[in-house]
Amino acid sequence: MYRKGYCRELDLVNLFWDKGFAALRVAGSGSSSKPLPDIVAGNGKKYLAIEVKYTSKEVLYINFSKIEELIKFSKRFGAEAYIAVKFSHKDWLFLSPKDLKKTRSGNYRIDIDLAMLKGKLFEEIIGEEKQMKLIDDH
């Protein structure tokens, strides 16, 4: 399982480099006593701190402390915080911590419907394009 996560993180790092961002995978982000994200990326104008999650299922759960650490790091570093979610056979989607739903146990749950509704595309978080969502005013 570690290998799959590692490969997904490297894929995302390469996407950032291809779009003119410097990006790196933070080694040991899950085992450090410091609040470290999985990926840090920036281009001199925009800085991103990202927790990366991949699943072959339609739902994933994230420990409360992982999101709190992401928020702490982002504030200290001056970065925008995102959770990058990759469901099998879907594009990367990026959610803000404020878009996550807490479970009864206090952790977070992301299902594919929430990700599709609230998530931003890669191009949006790097500032290339805005996603148009249809809103029914009735």
Buried (B, 14 or more C-beta within 10 A) or exposed (E): EEEEBBEBBBEBBEBBEEBEBEBEBBEEBBEEEEBBBBBBBBBEEEBBBBBBBBBEEEEBEBEBEBBEBBBBBBEEBEBBBBBBBBBEEEEBBBBBBEBBEEEEEEBBBBBBEBBEEBBBBBEBBBEEEEEEEEEEEE
